Amino acid sequence: MQKLTNKEEEIMHIIWKLEKAFVKDVMAVITEDQPHYNTLSTIIRNLEEKGYVSYHAYGKTHQYFPTVSKEAYKKRFMSTAIENYFNNSYKNVVSFFAKEEKISVDELKEIIALIETKNAQETDSDNTKTH
């Protein structure tokens, strides 16, 4: 998966939201710093070349749709960010947000509870497989 520019990522979020769209549909969603129609069309064609969108042709008009899910992109984006900025350590990620006061003690407790629940489910699943 090729990296997206900030503008491509912004447009991709719109396409994920719309699920399928003509260039004019994407244009209608952009309220600030609206690009020229041809510029937007070029950005969307770049997304197609990178494999993020495909299209159905209706004469000379194309209706675009995502070929990469938002979830798959998010996983890839987060993995790359954690690798590049946090030395591949999730502990460093959480510490960063704690130091920046972007995460509360209650939120950390919720995260711990999620992990404990997941671990308990995996243990139960493992026990069922062995019996």
N, CA, C and O of each residue as an XYZ file, in Angstrom:
524
protein
N       0.846     -1.175      0.000
C       0.000      0.000      0.000
C       0.891      1.238      0.000
O       1.690      1.434      0.915
N       0.751      2.068     -1.025
C       1.539      3.295     -1.094
C       1.006      4.324     -0.112
O      -0.188      4.370      0.183
N       1.916      5.145      0.386
C       1.566      6.220      1.320
C       0.730      7.276      0.595
O       0.967      7.569     -0.577
N      -0.227      7.832      1.287
C      -1.059      8.895      0.740
C      -0.541     10.255      1.184
O      -0.015     10.402      2.287
N      -0.696     11.248      0.313
C      -0.405     12.617      0.717
C      -1.536     13.063      1.645
O      -2.568     12.398      1.726
N      -1.351     14.168      2.336
C      -2.401     14.681      3.229
C      -3.690     14.949      2.460
O      -4.778     14.627      2.938
N      -3.572     15.534      1.274
C      -4.746     15.862      0.470
C      -5.435     14.580     -0.011
O      -6.663     14.494      0.003
N      -4.645     13.584     -0.438
C      -5.225     12.306     -0.872
C      -5.965     11.636      0.282
O      -7.051     11.085      0.104
N      -5.359     11.693      1.467
C      -5.998     11.096      2.636
C      -7.308     11.808      2.960
O      -8.301     11.163      3.296
N      -7.312     13.117      2.861
C      -8.530     13.899      3.102
C      -9.628     13.471      2.125
O     -10.776     13.277      2.525
N      -9.278     13.327      0.857
C     -10.248     12.924     -0.168
C     -10.693     11.477      0.077
O     -11.865     11.144     -0.103
N      -9.767     10.638      0.482
C     -10.097      9.236      0.756
C     -11.119      9.136      1.879
O     -12.021      8.302      1.812
N     -10.997      9.967      2.909
C     -11.975      9.972      4.007
C     -13.364     10.311      3.475
O     -14.359      9.742      3.925
N     -13.433     11.223      2.535
C     -14.725     11.589      1.939
C     -15.282     10.408      1.150
O     -16.470     10.104      1.253
N     -14.450      9.748      0.377
C     -14.911      8.605     -0.422
C     -15.349      7.458      0.489
O     -16.346      6.794      0.205
N     -14.620      7.217      1.577
C     -15.062      6.187      2.525
C     -16.434      6.537      3.088
O     -17.300      5.673      3.224
N     -16.621      7.802      3.411
C     -17.895      8.239      3.983
C     -19.035      8.091      2.972
O     -20.118      7.614      3.312
N     -18.781      8.505      1.725
C     -19.825      8.457      0.698
C     -20.034      7.039      0.145
O     -21.111      6.727     -0.363
N     -19.015      6.188      0.242
C     -19.010      4.808     -0.246
C     -18.913      4.695     -1.765
O     -18.227      3.804     -2.266
N     -19.571      5.561     -2.499
C     -19.396      5.661     -3.944
C     -19.737      7.090     -4.336
O     -20.686      7.681     -3.821
N     -18.943      7.639     -5.261
C     -19.132      9.063     -5.542
C     -18.534      9.459     -6.880
O     -17.510      8.927     -7.310
N     -19.184     10.383     -7.510
C     -18.636     11.063     -8.674
C     -17.769     12.206     -8.139
O     -17.895     12.586     -6.975
N     -16.902     12.747     -8.974
C     -16.036     13.856     -8.539
C     -16.889     14.991     -7.977
O     -16.536     15.584     -6.958
N     -18.004     15.296     -8.630
C     -18.876     16.395     -8.174
C     -19.432     16.133     -6.770
O     -19.656     17.071     -6.004
N     -19.658     14.844     -6.429
C     -20.150     14.495     -5.088
C     -19.083     14.782     -4.031
O     -19.378     15.296     -2.952
N     -17.841     14.440     -4.364
C     -16.722     14.705     -3.448
C     -16.556     16.215     -3.299
O     -16.368     16.722     -2.193
N     -16.627     16.920     -4.411
C     -16.492     18.382     -4.419
C     -17.535     19.023     -3.502
O     -17.230     19.984     -2.795
N     -18.753     18.502     -3.511
C     -19.845     19.066     -2.712
C     -19.586     18.944     -1.208
O     -20.099     19.743     -0.425
N     -18.800     17.955     -0.806
C     -18.515     17.746      0.620
C     -17.428     18.702      1.120
O     -17.402     19.057      2.298
N     -16.542     19.110      0.230
C     -15.421     19.980      0.629
C     -15.933     21.405      0.794
O     -16.381     22.034     -0.164
N     -15.860     21.903      2.029
C     -16.401     23.244      2.300
C     -15.306     24.304      2.386
O     -15.542     25.472      2.075
N     -14.099     23.895      2.810
C     -12.999     24.858      2.922
C     -11.920     24.529      1.904
O     -11.664     23.362      1.609
N     -11.292     25.566      1.373
C     -10.202     25.396      0.408
C     -10.576     24.419     -0.702
O      -9.834     23.489     -1.016
N     -11.735     24.656     -1.280
C     -12.219     23.765     -2.334
C     -11.294     23.829     -3.552
O     -11.064     24.905     -4.104
N     -10.766     22.676     -3.970
C      -9.875     22.676     -5.136
C     -10.679     22.860     -6.425
O     -11.904     22.731     -6.431
N      -9.981     23.157     -7.495
C     -10.611     23.216     -8.815
C     -11.072     21.799     -9.161
O     -10.447     20.824     -8.744
N     -12.139     21.685     -9.906
C     -12.679     20.382    -10.294
C     -11.603     19.488    -10.910
O     -11.495     18.315    -10.550
N     -10.801     20.034    -11.841
C      -9.769     19.227    -12.502
C      -8.694     18.757    -11.518
O      -8.177     17.647    -11.651
N      -8.358     19.587    -10.541
C      -7.377     19.214     -9.518
C      -7.905     18.041     -8.693
O      -7.189     17.074     -8.435
N      -9.163     18.143     -8.287
C      -9.788     17.076     -7.512
C      -9.850     15.786     -8.334
O      -9.581     14.701     -7.818
N     -10.200     15.911     -9.594
C     -10.252     14.752    -10.481
C      -8.883     14.074    -10.575
O      -8.793     12.846    -10.575
N      -7.832     14.869    -10.653
C      -6.463     14.333    -10.705
C      -6.110     13.610     -9.409
O      -5.507     12.537     -9.444
N      -6.478     14.186     -8.269
C      -6.206     13.554     -6.974
C      -6.899     12.189     -6.905
O      -6.307     11.209     -6.454
N      -8.143     12.135     -7.350
C      -8.892     10.875     -7.307
C      -8.276      9.858     -8.271
O      -8.207      8.671     -7.950
N      -7.835     10.303     -9.434
C      -7.153      9.386    -10.363
C      -5.848      8.867     -9.754
O      -5.475      7.714     -9.969
N      -5.155      9.722     -8.993
C      -3.944      9.274     -8.286
C      -4.286      8.190     -7.257
O      -3.545      7.221     -7.091
N      -5.412      8.367     -6.575
C      -5.862      7.356     -5.618
C      -6.150      6.036     -6.335
O      -5.899      4.957     -5.799
N      -6.675      6.139     -7.541
C      -6.930      4.931     -8.339
C      -5.602      4.259     -8.710
O      -5.463      3.042     -8.582
N      -4.633      5.051     -9.168
C      -3.316      4.508     -9.545
C      -2.624      3.839     -8.361
O      -1.906      2.854     -8.529
N      -2.844      4.378     -7.167
C      -2.235      3.807     -5.963
C      -3.017      2.601     -5.443
O      -2.579      1.935     -4.505
N      -4.170      2.319     -6.048
C      -4.950      1.147     -5.668
C      -5.947      1.359     -4.549
O      -6.461      0.387     -3.995
N      -6.233      2.592     -4.205
C      -7.168      2.871     -3.112
C      -8.615      2.956     -3.574
O      -9.531      2.690     -2.795
N      -8.829      3.322     -4.830
C     -10.187      3.406     -5.367
C     -10.231      2.760     -6.748
O      -9.216      2.601     -7.426
N     -11.442      2.398     -7.129
C     -11.697      1.943     -8.490
C     -12.957      2.680     -8.937
O     -13.460      3.539     -8.214
N     -13.463      2.355    -10.108
C     -14.628      3.094    -10.587
C     -15.492      2.250    -11.509
O     -15.063      1.248    -12.081
N     -16.728      2.709    -11.620
C     -17.658      2.217    -12.633
C     -17.775      3.350    -13.638
O     -17.999      4.499    -13.258
N     -17.627      3.036    -14.911
C     -17.722      4.060    -15.957
C     -19.165      4.171    -16.442
O     -19.830      3.170    -16.708
N     -19.623      5.400    -16.549
C     -20.931      5.717    -17.126
C     -20.652      6.699    -18.253
O     -20.686      7.912    -18.047
N     -20.379      6.184    -19.430
C     -19.939      7.040    -20.526
C     -18.574      7.598    -20.181
O     -17.643      6.846    -19.890
N     -18.454      8.913    -20.213
C     -17.178      9.553    -19.881
C     -17.057      9.865    -18.383
O     -16.021     10.350    -17.926
N     -18.112      9.586    -17.634
C     -18.125      9.891    -16.204
C     -17.788      8.640    -15.402
O     -18.198      7.532    -15.749
N     -17.038      8.836    -14.329
C     -16.665      7.718    -13.463
C     -17.238      7.900    -12.070
O     -17.172      8.981    -11.485
N     -17.799      6.821    -11.556
C     -18.245      6.807    -10.169
C     -17.222      5.979     -9.385
O     -17.035      4.791     -9.648
N     -16.578      6.617     -8.436
C     -15.478      5.998     -7.694
C     -15.980      5.330     -6.416
O     -16.978      5.747     -5.828
N     -15.270      4.289     -6.004
C     -15.572      3.594     -4.757
C     -14.260      3.087     -4.160
O     -13.317      2.789     -4.893
N     -14.198      2.988     -2.823
C     -12.949      2.548     -2.180
C     -12.683      1.061     -2.432
O     -13.606      0.246     -2.448
N     -11.414      0.727     -2.625
C     -11.012     -0.678     -2.739
C     -10.203     -1.094     -1.512
O      -9.921     -2.276     -1.317
N      -9.836     -0.123     -0.697
C      -9.144     -0.365      0.570
C     -10.070      0.150      1.659
O     -10.519      1.295      1.599
N     -10.362     -0.679      2.651
C     -11.257     -0.248      3.721
C     -10.547      0.760      4.622
O      -9.321      0.785      4.719
N     -11.346      1.575      5.266
C     -10.803      2.549      6.214
C     -10.072      1.819      7.336
O      -9.032      2.279      7.807
N     -10.614      0.685      7.761
C     -10.008     -0.105      8.838
C      -8.624     -0.623      8.429
O      -7.679     -0.549      9.214
N      -8.504     -1.144      7.209
C      -7.206     -1.654      6.724
C      -6.193     -0.516      6.637
O      -5.026     -0.690      6.990
N      -6.642      0.654      6.165
C      -5.740      1.802      6.071
C      -5.302      2.251      7.457
O      -4.132      2.562      7.681
N      -6.256      2.283      8.385
C      -5.954      2.717      9.754
C      -4.913      1.794     10.388
O      -3.977      2.267     11.033
N      -5.072      0.487     10.209
C      -4.108     -0.469     10.770
C      -2.724     -0.222     10.200
O      -1.738     -0.203     10.937
N      -2.648     -0.034      8.897
C      -1.364      0.199      8.232
C      -0.750      1.524      8.695
O       0.444      1.593      8.988
N      -1.576      2.575      8.757
C      -1.124      3.898      9.167
C      -0.610      3.866     10.604
O       0.452      4.415     10.899
N      -1.364      3.223     11.496
C      -0.964      3.170     12.900
C       0.312      2.355     13.075
O       1.204      2.745     13.830
N       0.399      1.229     12.382
C       1.608      0.395     12.478
C       2.840      1.182     12.050
O       3.881      1.126     12.705
N       2.718      1.910     10.955
C       3.838      2.713     10.446
C       4.198      3.823     11.430
O       5.376      4.052     11.707
N       3.195      4.506     11.954
C       3.446      5.596     12.910
C       4.106      5.073     14.177
O       5.041      5.686     14.692
N       3.627      3.948     14.678
C       4.198      3.379     15.905
C       5.629      2.930     15.658
O       6.500      3.104     16.510
N       5.863      2.354     14.495
C       7.220      1.917     14.141
C       8.161      3.118     13.994
O       9.275      3.107     14.519
N       7.710      4.147     13.281
C       8.574      5.295     12.979
C       8.762      6.276     14.126
O       9.828      6.881     14.248
N       7.744      6.447     14.971
C       7.801      7.487     15.990
C       7.896      6.973     17.423
O       8.242      7.731     18.329
N       7.593      5.693     17.637
C       7.551      5.177     19.003
C       8.397      3.921     19.178
O       8.168      3.140     20.102
N       9.370      3.725     18.296
C      10.304      2.600     18.394
C       9.569      1.259     18.495
O       9.988      0.346     19.208
N       8.454      1.176     17.753
C       7.642     -0.042     17.689
C       7.127     -0.478     19.062
O       6.923     -1.669     19.300
N       6.916      0.484     19.966
C       6.477      0.179     21.329
C       5.119      0.823     21.612
O       4.977      2.046     21.577
N       4.134     -0.019     21.889
C       2.811      0.504     22.242
C       2.847      1.172     23.606
O       2.080      2.098     23.869
N       3.734      0.705     24.469
C       3.923      1.345     25.776
C       4.359      2.798     25.568
O       3.876      3.698     26.256
N       5.276      3.023     24.615
C       5.715      4.388     24.320
C       4.568      5.244     23.789
O       4.502      6.441     24.067
N       3.670      4.634     23.028
C       2.507      5.369     22.502
C       1.638      5.840     23.661
O       1.290      7.017     23.750
N       1.292      4.910     24.548
C       0.424      5.247     25.679
C       1.112      6.264     26.594
O       0.470      7.195     27.080
N       2.414      6.087     26.827
C       3.170      7.036     27.654
C       3.145      8.430     27.037
O       2.992      9.426     27.743
N       3.296      8.494     25.722
C       3.262      9.780     25.018
C       1.939     10.497     25.281
O       1.924     11.678     25.627
N       0.828      9.771     25.115
C      -0.478     10.396     25.314
C      -0.715     10.749     26.777
O      -1.371     11.747     27.074
N      -0.196      9.950     27.678
C      -0.329     10.260     29.109
C       0.443     11.539     29.442
O      -0.073     12.414     30.138
N       1.684     11.647     28.942
C       2.501     12.842     29.200
C       1.884     14.089     28.588
O       1.976     15.180     29.152
N       1.257     13.923     27.435
C       0.615     15.059     26.760
C      -0.770     15.353     27.352
O      -1.468     16.265     26.908
N      -1.149     14.568     28.355
C      -2.456     14.693     29.004
C      -3.606     14.539     28.011
O      -4.617     15.237     28.087
N      -3.422     13.609     27.081
C      -4.448     13.321     26.079
C      -5.259     12.087     26.455
O      -6.232     11.742     25.786
N      -4.840     11.418     27.548
C      -5.537     10.222     28.007
C      -5.635     10.298     29.534
O      -4.680     10.661     30.221
N      -6.815      9.946     30.039
C      -7.040     10.043     31.484
C      -6.797      8.699     32.164
O      -6.668      7.666     31.507
N      -6.738      8.734     33.480
C      -6.578      7.516     34.272
C      -7.771      6.589     34.014
O      -7.605      5.378     33.869
N      -8.974      7.169     33.958
C     -10.166      6.349     33.704
C     -10.083      5.668     32.342
O     -10.456      4.503     32.205
N      -9.596      6.389     31.336
C      -9.447      5.788     30.007
C      -8.393      4.672     30.029
O      -8.570      3.641     29.381
N      -7.312      4.875     30.764
C      -6.301      3.818     30.897
C      -6.896      2.585     31.577
O      -6.598      1.452     31.200
N      -7.739      2.819     32.581
C      -8.394      1.693     33.262
C      -9.317      0.944     32.292
O      -9.396     -0.284     32.334
N     -10.009      1.681     31.425
C     -10.871      1.048     30.416
C     -10.041      0.191     29.466
O     -10.445     -0.913     29.101
N      -8.880      0.707     29.068
C      -7.987     -0.038     28.170
C      -7.518     -1.322     28.853
O      -7.505     -2.387     28.235
N      -7.137     -1.222     30.118
C      -6.700     -2.400     30.875
C      -7.836     -3.420     30.953
O      -7.611     -4.618     30.778
N      -9.054     -2.947     31.215
C     -10.214     -3.845     31.296
C     -10.447     -4.535     29.950
O     -10.758     -5.726     29.915
N     -10.303     -3.806     28.852
C     -10.461     -4.413     27.516
C      -9.428     -5.514     27.302
O      -9.754     -6.593     26.807
N      -8.186     -5.236     27.675
C      -7.113     -6.219     27.504
C      -7.383     -7.450     28.363
O      -7.232     -8.582     27.904
N      -7.787     -7.218     29.623
C      -8.071     -8.346     30.518
C      -9.235     -9.182     29.999
O      -9.192    -10.410     30.073
N     -10.269     -8.538     29.480
C     -11.425     -9.251     28.922
C     -11.007    -10.076     27.714
O     -11.394    -11.237     27.585
N     -10.218     -9.479     26.830
C      -9.743    -10.188     25.638
C      -8.888    -11.381     26.035
O      -9.045    -12.466     25.475
N      -7.987    -11.197     26.992
C      -7.129    -12.292     27.464
C      -7.967    -13.411     28.085
O      -7.679    -14.590     27.880
N      -8.995    -13.044     28.837
C      -9.861    -14.041     29.470
C     -10.619    -14.828     28.397
O     -10.774    -16.044     28.512
N     -11.089    -14.137     27.355
C     -11.800    -14.811     26.261
C     -10.873    -15.766     25.519
O     -11.277    -16.872     25.159
N      -9.628    -15.341     25.290
C      -8.668    -16.196     24.600
C      -8.341    -17.423     25.441
O      -8.199    -18.522     24.904
N      -8.219    -17.245     26.753
C      -7.943    -18.367     27.651
C      -9.111    -19.346     27.637
O      -8.912    -20.560     27.580
N     -10.349    -18.807     27.690
C     -11.535    -19.665     27.628
C     -11.579    -20.418     26.309
O     -11.919    -21.602     26.286
N     -11.245    -19.758     25.223
C     -11.233    -20.368     23.900
C     -10.192    -21.480     23.822
O     -10.459    -22.546     23.268
N      -9.011    -21.232     24.375
C      -7.948    -22.237     24.403
C      -8.374    -23.449     25.222
O      -8.096    -24.585     24.837
N      -9.045    -23.219     26.343
C      -9.495    -24.318     27.204
C     -10.561    -25.164     26.509
O     -10.600    -26.381     26.687
N     -11.419    -24.528     25.722
C     -12.457    -25.267     25.012
C     -11.857    -26.140     23.923
O     -12.359    -27.231     23.654
N     -10.791    -25.668     23.297
C     -10.146    -26.429     22.234
C      -9.461    -27.685     22.758
O      -9.375    -28.686     22.046
N      -8.976    -27.642     23.991
C      -8.231    -28.772     24.543
C      -9.146    -29.826     25.149
O      -8.700    -30.934     25.447
N     -10.420    -29.495     25.336
C     -11.346    -30.457     25.962
C     -12.209    -31.126     24.942
O     -13.043    -31.962     25.292
